[in-house]
Amino acid sequence: MTFETSEVLRSWSCVLFDLDGTLTDSAPGIMRSLERMFEAIGRPVHTEDELKAYVGPPLVTALRAREDFTEAEAAHALEVYRGFAEESDLVDNAVFPGILGLLQSLQADGVPVATATSKPTSRARRILDHFGLTEYFTFIGGASDDETRAEKADVIAYTLAELEKLGVDTSRPVMVGDRFYDVEGASANDVPTIMVEWGYGSPAEAKGALAVVHSIDQLRSLLLGQALAA
């Protein structure tokens, strides 16, 4: 993807990170929990590609769109899914290589960092605690447990508002994610997005992103306003 270097190599006042597919490789656990959920509620077996499509968007929204669930059916499926995900969040999950070093670099440079994930805040915090990453985040933003705040645009707006309450400069924020939900949600809040290639999205999903990076070193360069890594 092409972009203007001067536009990307800037000083960001804060960085918002998606969680699944950006900070952690959670797809195996999510897909396993979905498979168990569909089996538990008596729905047909799904292929790997079908299950992977659920990684990223709010689950209730995806179920109603892809499975034609009623609101009540989607809410029940979500409850069943969360029962399985309590284990898979920690067991079938891993921090992508280099993420810890990146967070340490941002902290050393004084850049406030937050999550903006469609995963409920309580689960996001539990995952970050488990992997020893919580200390690097000024705020952990996520969906509400009751799903009234679940769409990525709403989560980003909420996260920015909470950062402002903490005294963080949110005048030049940037979103880092791996799916078009991140790009669209950030755009709705006038926030640019840097897409990472190691996540779960396709190249087509990068439309509208400020830049696409293929490595942690390249991402670090863009976030810290340094010369772009090769």
C-alpha positions as CSV (number, residue, x, y, z in Angstrom):
1,M,0.0,0.0,0.0
2,T,1.3,3.4,-0.9
3,F,1.2,6.4,1.5
4,E,2.9,9.8,2.0
5,T,5.9,9.4,4.3
6,S,5.4,12.8,5.8
7,E,1.8,11.9,6.7
8,V,2.7,8.7,8.5
9,L,6.0,9.7,10.1
10,R,4.4,12.1,12.6
11,S,4.2,12.4,16.4
12,W,1.2,10.5,17.7
13,S,-0.3,11.8,21.0
14,C,-1.6,8.3,21.8
15,V,-1.9,4.8,20.3
16,L,-5.0,2.6,20.4
17,F,-4.5,-1.1,19.8
18,D,-6.9,-3.8,18.7
19,L,-6.4,-7.0,20.7
20,D,-7.3,-10.1,18.7
21,G,-5.0,-10.5,15.7
22,T,-3.0,-7.4,16.6
23,L,-1.5,-8.0,20.0
24,T,-2.4,-11.6,20.5
25,D,-2.8,-14.6,18.3
26,S,-6.2,-15.6,19.7
27,A,-7.8,-17.1,16.6
28,P,-7.2,-20.8,17.6
29,G,-9.0,-20.3,20.9
30,I,-11.8,-18.2,19.5
31,M,-12.5,-20.8,16.7
32,R,-12.4,-23.7,19.1
33,S,-14.8,-21.9,21.5
34,L,-17.1,-21.1,18.5
35,E,-17.0,-24.7,17.3
36,R,-18.0,-25.9,20.8
37,M,-20.7,-23.2,21.1
38,F,-22.4,-24.2,17.8
39,E,-22.3,-27.8,18.8
40,A,-23.8,-27.0,22.2
41,I,-26.7,-25.1,20.8
42,G,-27.4,-27.7,18.1
43,R,-26.2,-25.8,15.1
44,P,-24.4,-27.3,12.1
45,V,-20.7,-27.8,12.1
46,H,-18.8,-24.9,10.5
47,T,-15.7,-25.0,8.3
48,E,-12.4,-23.4,9.5
49,D,-12.9,-20.5,7.1
50,E,-16.4,-19.9,8.3
51,L,-15.2,-19.9,11.9
52,K,-12.3,-17.5,11.1
53,A,-14.8,-15.0,9.7
54,Y,-16.0,-14.5,13.3
55,V,-12.7,-13.3,14.6
56,G,-12.9,-9.5,14.8
57,P,-16.4,-8.3,14.9
58,P,-18.8,-8.3,17.9
59,L,-20.1,-11.8,18.2
60,V,-23.8,-10.9,18.5
61,T,-23.6,-8.7,15.4
62,A,-21.8,-11.5,13.4
63,L,-24.3,-14.1,14.5
64,R,-27.3,-12.1,13.5
65,A,-25.7,-11.3,10.1
66,R,-24.2,-14.6,9.2
67,E,-26.5,-17.1,10.9
68,D,-29.8,-15.2,10.8
69,F,-30.2,-15.6,14.6
70,T,-32.9,-13.7,16.4
71,E,-31.8,-11.2,19.1
72,A,-32.6,-13.7,21.8
73,E,-30.8,-16.6,20.0
74,A,-27.7,-14.5,19.5
75,A,-27.7,-13.4,23.2
76,H,-28.0,-17.1,24.3
77,A,-25.2,-18.2,21.9
78,L,-23.0,-15.4,23.3
79,E,-23.6,-16.6,26.9
80,V,-22.7,-20.2,25.8
81,Y,-19.6,-19.0,23.9
82,R,-18.3,-17.0,26.9
83,G,-18.4,-20.1,29.0
84,F,-16.0,-21.9,26.7
85,A,-13.9,-18.7,26.0
86,E,-13.0,-18.3,29.7
87,E,-10.5,-21.1,29.2
88,S,-9.5,-20.5,25.6
89,D,-8.7,-16.8,26.2
90,L,-5.6,-17.9,28.2
91,V,-4.8,-21.4,27.0
92,D,-5.3,-21.2,23.2
93,N,-3.8,-17.7,22.9
94,A,-0.3,-16.1,22.6
95,V,1.3,-12.7,22.4
96,F,2.7,-12.1,18.9
97,P,6.5,-12.0,18.9
98,G,7.9,-8.5,19.3
99,I,4.8,-7.0,20.9
100,L,6.3,-6.8,24.4
101,G,9.3,-4.9,23.1
102,L,7.1,-2.6,21.1
103,L,5.0,-1.7,24.1
104,Q,8.2,-1.1,26.1
105,S,9.5,1.2,23.4
106,L,6.3,3.2,23.4
107,Q,6.3,3.5,27.2
108,A,10.0,4.6,27.2
109,D,9.1,7.3,24.7
110,G,6.2,8.5,26.8
111,V,3.5,7.6,24.4
112,P,0.1,6.7,26.1
113,V,-1.3,3.4,24.9
114,A,-4.8,1.9,25.2
115,T,-6.7,-1.0,23.9
116,A,-9.8,-0.5,21.8
117,T,-11.2,-4.0,21.4
118,S,-14.6,-5.5,20.7
119,K,-13.8,-8.1,23.4
120,P,-15.4,-7.1,26.7
121,T,-13.2,-5.0,28.9
122,S,-13.2,-7.6,31.7
123,R,-11.9,-10.3,29.4
124,A,-9.3,-8.0,27.7
125,R,-8.0,-7.1,31.1
126,R,-7.8,-10.7,32.2
127,I,-5.8,-11.6,29.0
128,L,-3.4,-8.7,29.4
129,D,-2.9,-9.5,33.1
130,H,-2.2,-13.2,32.2
131,F,0.5,-12.2,29.7
132,G,2.0,-9.5,31.9
133,L,1.1,-6.6,29.6
134,T,-1.3,-4.6,31.7
135,E,1.4,-2.2,33.0
136,Y,2.0,-0.9,29.5
137,F,-1.6,0.4,29.1
138,T,-2.9,3.7,30.3
139,F,-6.4,2.5,29.7
140,I,-8.0,-0.8,28.7
141,G,-11.0,0.0,26.4
142,G,-13.4,-2.7,25.3
143,A,-17.0,-3.7,24.8
144,S,-19.4,-3.7,27.7
145,D,-20.3,-7.0,29.2
146,D,-24.0,-6.5,28.2
147,E,-22.9,-5.7,24.6
148,T,-24.6,-2.3,24.6
149,R,-21.1,-1.0,23.7
150,A,-19.8,-3.5,21.2
151,E,-19.3,-1.9,17.7
152,K,-15.7,-0.8,17.1
153,A,-16.7,2.9,16.5
154,D,-18.4,3.0,19.9
155,V,-15.5,1.3,21.6
156,I,-13.0,3.8,20.1
157,A,-15.1,6.8,21.0
158,Y,-15.4,5.4,24.6
159,T,-11.7,4.8,24.8
160,L,-10.8,8.3,23.6
161,A,-13.2,9.8,26.1
162,E,-11.8,7.9,29.0
163,L,-8.2,8.8,28.0
164,E,-9.2,12.4,28.0
165,K,-10.6,12.0,31.5
166,L,-7.2,10.7,32.5
167,G,-5.5,13.8,31.1
168,V,-4.1,12.2,27.9
169,D,-3.7,14.3,24.8
170,T,-6.1,12.7,22.3
171,S,-5.6,15.3,19.6
172,R,-3.4,13.1,17.4
173,P,-4.5,9.5,18.0
174,V,-3.8,6.5,15.8
175,M,-5.4,3.1,15.7
176,V,-3.5,-0.1,15.1
177,G,-5.5,-3.1,14.0
178,D,-5.9,-6.0,11.5
179,R,-9.5,-5.9,10.2
180,F,-11.6,-3.5,8.3
181,Y,-13.7,-3.1,11.4
182,D,-10.8,-1.3,12.9
183,V,-10.4,1.0,9.9
184,E,-14.1,1.8,9.7
185,G,-14.5,2.2,13.5
186,A,-11.5,4.5,13.7
187,S,-12.6,6.5,10.6
188,A,-16.0,7.2,12.2
189,N,-14.0,8.9,15.0
190,D,-11.6,10.8,12.6
191,V,-8.8,8.5,13.7
192,P,-6.3,7.1,11.1
193,T,-5.5,3.4,11.2
194,I,-2.2,1.4,10.6
195,M,-3.0,-2.1,9.6
196,V,-0.8,-5.1,10.5
197,E,-0.3,-7.9,8.1
198,W,0.2,-10.6,10.8
199,G,-3.5,-10.5,11.8
200,Y,-6.6,-12.1,10.4
201,G,-7.7,-9.6,7.7
202,S,-7.2,-9.8,4.0
203,P,-5.3,-7.2,1.8
204,A,-8.7,-5.9,0.6
205,E,-9.6,-5.0,4.2
206,A,-6.8,-2.4,4.3
207,K,-8.8,0.0,2.1
208,G,-8.9,3.3,3.8
209,A,-6.0,2.6,6.1
210,L,-3.2,5.1,6.5
211,A,-0.5,2.4,6.1
212,V,0.0,-1.3,6.2
213,V,3.0,-2.9,8.0
214,H,4.5,-6.4,7.8
215,S,6.7,-6.3,10.8
216,I,7.0,-5.1,14.4
217,D,10.1,-3.0,13.5
218,Q,8.1,-1.3,10.7
219,L,5.2,-0.6,13.1
220,R,7.6,0.7,15.8
221,S,9.1,3.2,13.2
222,L,5.7,4.6,12.3
223,L,4.4,4.9,15.8
224,L,7.6,6.6,17.1
225,G,7.9,8.9,14.0
226,Q,11.2,7.4,13.0
227,A,12.5,6.6,9.5
228,L,10.4,3.8,7.9
229,A,12.0,0.4,8.3
230,A,12.7,-1.5,5.1
